Amino acid sequence: MLTQVIDRYRLFLRAPQLVATYALTWLARTPIGTVTLGLLLGAVAGYFGGIIDDVIVRITEFVQTIPSFILAMVLVAVLGPSIGSIVISIAIVTWPPVCRLVRAEFMALVRREFVEAAVVSGLRTSNIIFREILPNALSPIIVMASLMVATA
């Protein structure tokens, strides 16, 4: 009987720590989702340009015109109140700056000689994007991701 009381007391004392660990684990996923979404859209817009770039830029501008806090609250209300829906809503609200940064980096790098050499050598588009351009554009993306961890 006494051991059950002690076990419940220990669980009672440890519960806030477990909740905080669970919440921080989920919140650490927010920058990952944000960077992934922004990276993919920015890479496609910056590499291909043209109408694809125009569409992605207009979507990005549209998302940036909506107040972030209100959009996040609406998304949480639609998805249901949970930590997962909060992470998803924060990721949806915060991806446009990453997309714009990646797009600018890709647009600057796509005209460089090493990219032209990769195109002439016959590499596939996905290989050019992920093996040639992305490693050269990674340093500002890492800085932005680290700043997003601090502000998420």
Residue frames relative to the residue before (quaternion, step in Angstrom):
aa qw qx qy qz dx dy dz
M 1.0000 0.0000 0.0000 0.0000 0.00 0.00 0.00
L 0.6765 0.4869 -0.2902 0.4702 3.57 0.90 -0.93
T 0.6411 0.5249 -0.3343 0.4491 3.61 0.99 -0.72
Q 0.6261 0.5239 -0.3411 0.4661 3.61 1.06 -0.65
V 0.6401 0.5118 -0.3200 0.4753 3.57 1.00 -0.80
I 0.6587 0.5012 -0.3067 0.4699 3.58 0.94 -0.88
D 0.6477 0.5147 -0.3205 0.4613 3.61 0.97 -0.81
R 0.6599 0.4890 -0.3098 0.4790 3.60 0.95 -0.78
Y 0.6307 0.5240 -0.3320 0.4663 3.58 1.03 -0.74
R 0.6502 0.5055 -0.3154 0.4714 3.59 0.96 -0.83
L 0.6458 0.5035 -0.3179 0.4780 3.58 0.99 -0.80
F 0.6285 0.5347 -0.3264 0.4611 3.58 1.02 -0.79
L 0.6855 0.4680 -0.2843 0.4798 3.58 0.97 -0.81
R 0.7182 0.4562 -0.2468 0.4639 3.57 1.04 -0.72
A 0.4917 0.7027 -0.4187 0.2984 3.62 1.16 -0.42
P 0.6684 0.4822 -0.3410 0.4522 3.67 0.78 -0.78
Q 0.6305 0.5277 -0.3318 0.4626 3.58 1.04 -0.72
L 0.6561 0.5032 -0.3131 0.4672 3.60 0.96 -0.79
V 0.6491 0.5069 -0.3138 0.4726 3.57 0.98 -0.82
A 0.6624 0.5010 -0.3074 0.4645 3.58 0.91 -0.87
T 0.6438 0.5137 -0.3233 0.4659 3.59 0.96 -0.79
Y 0.6524 0.5103 -0.3065 0.4691 3.57 0.96 -0.88
A 0.6735 0.4939 -0.2983 0.4620 3.59 0.89 -0.90
L 0.6762 0.4836 -0.3023 0.4663 3.60 0.91 -0.84
T 0.6010 0.5476 -0.3574 0.4596 3.57 1.09 -0.62
W 0.6764 0.4701 -0.2893 0.4876 3.57 0.95 -0.83
L 0.6867 0.4898 -0.2973 0.4475 3.57 0.89 -0.86
A 0.5859 0.5593 -0.3748 0.4510 3.58 1.17 -0.42
R 0.6184 0.5489 -0.3425 0.4461 3.58 1.20 -0.40
T 0.5112 0.6742 -0.4130 0.3370 3.59 1.17 -0.40
P 0.7037 0.4296 -0.3027 0.4782 3.66 0.70 -0.87
I 0.5937 0.5608 -0.3766 0.4372 3.60 1.07 -0.58
G 0.6862 0.4711 -0.2807 0.4780 3.57 0.90 -0.92
T 0.6439 0.5301 -0.3133 0.4542 3.54 1.00 -0.84
V 0.6916 0.4688 -0.2800 0.4728 3.56 0.83 -0.98
T 0.6397 0.5292 -0.3364 0.4445 3.59 0.96 -0.78
L 0.6848 0.4756 -0.2866 0.4719 3.58 0.84 -0.96
G 0.6835 0.4802 -0.2849 0.4701 3.57 0.88 -0.91
L 0.6378 0.5362 -0.3214 0.4500 3.57 1.04 -0.78
L 0.6843 0.4836 -0.2973 0.4577 3.58 0.83 -0.92
L 0.7015 0.4551 -0.2843 0.4689 3.58 0.82 -0.95
G 0.6664 0.5035 -0.3040 0.4583 3.59 0.96 -0.82
A 0.6433 0.5211 -0.3236 0.4582 3.57 1.03 -0.76
V 0.6597 0.4950 -0.3073 0.4748 3.57 0.94 -0.86
A 0.6739 0.4923 -0.3011 0.4614 3.59 0.91 -0.91
G 0.7106 0.4690 -0.2698 0.4497 3.59 0.88 -0.90
Y 0.6889 0.4782 -0.2971 0.4566 3.59 1.00 -0.69
F 0.7710 0.3801 -0.2073 0.4671 3.58 0.74 -1.02
G 0.1993 -0.8068 0.5340 0.1559 3.60 0.98 -0.73
G 0.6648 0.5511 -0.3462 0.3668 3.55 -1.21 -0.54
I 0.8359 -0.1676 0.1448 0.5022 3.54 -1.08 -0.82
I 0.6053 0.5518 -0.3543 0.4512 3.59 1.09 -0.68
D 0.6485 0.5082 -0.3032 0.4788 3.55 0.98 -0.87
D 0.6537 0.5200 -0.3176 0.4488 3.59 0.91 -0.88
V 0.6679 0.4993 -0.3093 0.4570 3.60 0.89 -0.89
I 0.6855 0.4789 -0.2937 0.4631 3.60 0.85 -0.94
V 0.6418 0.5141 -0.3282 0.4649 3.60 0.99 -0.76
R 0.6595 0.4996 -0.3166 0.4639 3.61 0.96 -0.80
I 0.6256 0.5116 -0.3371 0.4830 3.60 1.03 -0.71
T 0.6459 0.5212 -0.3114 0.4627 3.57 0.97 -0.87
E 0.6714 0.4872 -0.2980 0.4723 3.58 0.90 -0.88
F 0.6289 0.5338 -0.3379 0.4531 3.58 1.02 -0.74
V 0.6674 0.4889 -0.3036 0.4726 3.58 0.92 -0.89
Q 0.6719 0.4997 -0.3056 0.4534 3.59 1.02 -0.71
T 0.6332 0.5371 -0.3505 0.4333 3.62 1.12 -0.42
I 0.6173 0.5181 -0.3507 0.4769 3.60 1.19 -0.42
P 0.4994 -0.6481 0.4685 0.3331 3.63 -0.86 0.83
S 0.5193 -0.7027 0.3997 0.2772 3.56 -0.71 1.14
F 0.6806 0.5015 -0.3026 0.4401 3.56 0.85 -0.95
I 0.6644 0.4935 -0.3086 0.4689 3.58 0.95 -0.83
L 0.6466 0.5085 -0.3227 0.4682 3.60 0.94 -0.83
A 0.6501 0.5103 -0.3200 0.4632 3.58 0.95 -0.81
M 0.6539 0.5063 -0.3165 0.4647 3.60 0.97 -0.81
V 0.6471 0.5065 -0.3205 0.4712 3.60 0.98 -0.80
L 0.6619 0.5044 -0.3112 0.4589 3.59 0.92 -0.83
V 0.6448 0.4970 -0.3225 0.4829 3.60 0.99 -0.76
A 0.6470 0.5105 -0.3240 0.4645 3.59 1.00 -0.75
V 0.6723 0.4844 -0.2967 0.4746 3.59 1.01 -0.77
L 0.7360 0.4284 -0.2331 0.4696 3.59 0.88 -0.94
G 0.5354 -0.6021 0.4242 0.4134 3.58 1.16 -0.44
P 0.4934 -0.6867 0.4432 0.2976 3.58 -0.97 0.78
S 0.3518 0.6828 -0.5785 0.2746 3.55 -0.45 1.28
I 0.6480 -0.5141 0.3766 0.4170 3.55 -1.23 0.28
G 0.6247 0.5512 -0.3348 0.4403 3.58 1.04 -0.74
S 0.6783 0.4698 -0.3020 0.4776 3.59 0.93 -0.81
I 0.6013 0.5392 -0.3589 0.4679 3.60 1.12 -0.57
V 0.6476 0.5093 -0.3150 0.4711 3.58 0.97 -0.86
I 0.6614 0.4999 -0.3091 0.4660 3.58 0.91 -0.89
S 0.6796 0.4872 -0.3075 0.4542 3.59 0.87 -0.86
I 0.6390 0.5028 -0.3367 0.4749 3.61 0.99 -0.70
A 0.6447 0.5155 -0.3235 0.4626 3.59 1.00 -0.78
I 0.6601 0.5002 -0.3102 0.4667 3.59 0.97 -0.80
V 0.6796 0.4944 -0.2916 0.4568 3.58 1.01 -0.76
T 0.7942 0.3750 -0.1688 0.4473 3.61 0.94 -0.81
W 0.4866 0.6926 -0.4409 0.2985 3.65 1.11 0.14
P 0.5764 0.6362 -0.4085 0.3101 3.70 0.93 -0.57
P 0.6564 0.4912 -0.3628 0.4430 3.69 0.83 -0.66
V 0.6227 0.5242 -0.3419 0.4696 3.59 1.07 -0.69
C 0.6422 0.5290 -0.3153 0.4564 3.56 0.95 -0.87
R 0.6726 0.4937 -0.3005 0.4621 3.58 0.91 -0.86
L 0.6447 0.5142 -0.3190 0.4671 3.59 1.01 -0.79
V 0.6787 0.4832 -0.2942 0.4684 3.58 0.85 -0.95
R 0.6255 0.5384 -0.3329 0.4561 3.59 0.99 -0.81
A 0.6718 0.4947 -0.3016 0.4614 3.59 0.89 -0.91
E 0.6542 0.5048 -0.3158 0.4663 3.58 0.97 -0.83
F 0.6693 0.4952 -0.3018 0.4644 3.57 0.93 -0.88
M 0.6474 0.5128 -0.3317 0.4560 3.59 0.96 -0.77
A 0.6554 0.4982 -0.3129 0.4737 3.58 1.08 -0.67
L 0.7409 0.4319 -0.2326 0.4587 3.58 0.98 -0.81
V 0.5857 0.6262 -0.3837 0.3428 3.61 1.08 -0.56
R 0.7044 0.4430 -0.2640 0.4877 3.60 1.18 -0.43
R 0.4580 0.6858 -0.4493 0.3436 3.59 1.26 0.17
E 0.6698 -0.5438 0.3431 0.3714 3.55 -1.24 0.50
F 0.6614 0.5159 -0.3351 0.4291 3.61 0.92 -0.77
V 0.6247 0.5045 -0.3455 0.4856 3.60 1.13 -0.52
E 0.6373 0.5113 -0.3286 0.4737 3.58 0.97 -0.77
A 0.6378 0.5155 -0.3247 0.4711 3.59 1.03 -0.75
A 0.6458 0.5105 -0.3191 0.4696 3.60 1.02 -0.75
V 0.6403 0.5073 -0.3262 0.4756 3.60 1.02 -0.74
V 0.6709 0.4958 -0.2980 0.4639 3.59 0.91 -0.91
S 0.6796 0.4868 -0.3029 0.4576 3.60 1.01 -0.72
G 0.5618 -0.6671 0.3560 0.3356 3.60 1.26 0.00
L 0.3339 0.7408 -0.5189 0.2656 3.60 1.12 0.46
R 0.5284 -0.6123 0.4795 0.3406 3.54 -1.15 0.64
T 0.6589 -0.5301 0.3711 0.3835 3.53 -1.26 0.52
S 0.6584 0.5077 -0.3221 0.4529 3.59 0.91 -0.84
N 0.6432 0.5053 -0.3280 0.4726 3.60 1.02 -0.70
I 0.6351 0.5191 -0.3360 0.4630 3.58 1.00 -0.75
I 0.6775 0.4965 -0.2980 0.4535 3.57 0.91 -0.92
F 0.8015 0.3486 -0.1701 0.4551 3.58 0.67 -1.10
R 0.7558 0.3781 -0.2257 0.4846 3.63 1.06 -0.50
E 0.7506 0.3726 -0.2160 0.5011 3.56 1.11 -0.54
I 0.7845 0.3474 -0.1911 0.4767 3.59 0.65 -1.08
L 0.6678 0.5466 -0.3195 0.3915 3.60 0.79 -0.99
P 0.6616 0.4884 -0.3497 0.4488 3.67 0.80 -0.75
N 0.6709 0.4868 -0.3027 0.4704 3.61 1.08 -0.60
A 0.7088 0.4288 -0.2535 0.4995 3.59 1.20 -0.46
L 0.4708 0.7481 -0.3891 0.2593 3.55 1.29 -0.11
S 0.6147 0.5978 -0.3730 0.3544 3.62 0.95 -0.71
P 0.7008 0.4171 -0.3196 0.4824 3.70 0.76 -0.71
I 0.5954 0.5598 -0.3637 0.4470 3.58 1.15 -0.55
I 0.6455 0.5115 -0.3167 0.4706 3.58 0.99 -0.81
V 0.6395 0.5156 -0.3270 0.4671 3.58 0.98 -0.80
M 0.6724 0.4847 -0.3053 0.4687 3.59 0.89 -0.88
A 0.6417 0.5176 -0.3321 0.4584 3.60 0.99 -0.76
S 0.6583 0.4984 -0.3217 0.4634 3.59 0.96 -0.76
L 0.6398 0.4997 -0.3226 0.4867 3.59 1.08 -0.63
M 0.6305 0.5275 -0.3340 0.4612 3.59 1.09 -0.64
V 0.5930 0.5486 -0.3678 0.4605 3.59 1.08 -0.62
A 0.6779 0.4956 -0.2975 0.4543 3.57 0.97 -0.82
T 0.7591 0.3848 -0.2129 0.4800 3.60 1.03 -0.70
A 0.5382 0.6325 -0.4152 0.3713 3.63 1.19 -0.20
